[in-house]
């Protein structure tokens, strides 16, 4: 049984249908990428899994239990945590305070302040600074750390590399295996196809709200992937 399973998911913004019958699955210890052009439905998929969009209860399952449409706080308590697009840190709070908010439910697991600072040493040096005084890459570290503080089983990362320099992106992705080693499965939304293929084992491509292609990264044909990405 997959750890997280999405089956026949459709999602709407009022009258606009953003996802159409999307299905995917994530096994324990797996890193999966969701790629696609702007407006393909990638963020909507993660937001649906995280409880930010109301969807049918039976369309999403965690360990076989239906979780679609549950409140975000309930899903965090069950082990699903989101690193949102744009990071969305609390600007009036310090780095440490932002991290502590992530652990407010007290879910048991390996992640605490000490472990986050070991993963991202730059944050310990700046733990008392306001989060908005940090560079974009450091802010993304805070956003990842805040999500990990909830001790998730599934970590959803929305546009992990957005607006960051290549060397920062490389460093962030280099930390994913250490996160997986602590029992966390990861879903990464990524526009950079090359980066997604390098960092993950399996990829889903979305186009206009549908899964246009999926498969193991090593087995995908680049021409077919390009066609699925652009819908041509």
C-alpha angles and dihedrals in degrees: 000000000000117000092228122020129184115191128183093338118182122178134187141197098206103296096350116094108215099173127036120197095321119181130182140145136209124201126210111280094014130131112210128184127212111200136178144120124285110296094020092123100257098131091041089057093053093043090052092052090047093052098250092119124049110243137160111291095229096053095077126046132182112197088343094306118119111244105161113132096010118140116271092243091054091050092049088053089053093050109269116122131176131214097201127219109266091023094252097214121177101259097202093054131079125246091260093048091051090052094048091054088062091061099045094113091061096226109175121246146102098289120099136134093281092051093047091051090050089053093045109025092178089068095057090057089053100035094125097043122101109264093235091060090067128092119261092259093050091048089054088053089054091050091051092044092049090053092047091052087072087062095233129193090206121037116197113201116192115201094338094182100040112140095352130126116255094249091053091048090051091051093049093050090047088066096057096086090054089053092049089049088065091060100269124136115209135211113192124194107207137169093193101086095189092053092046093051092048096049104040140053100217133029137199118198118205126201122178092342097311134099101253096176140359138176149109110314094233092054101046120108110232094219092052090047091052091050092049092048096052098029095237 
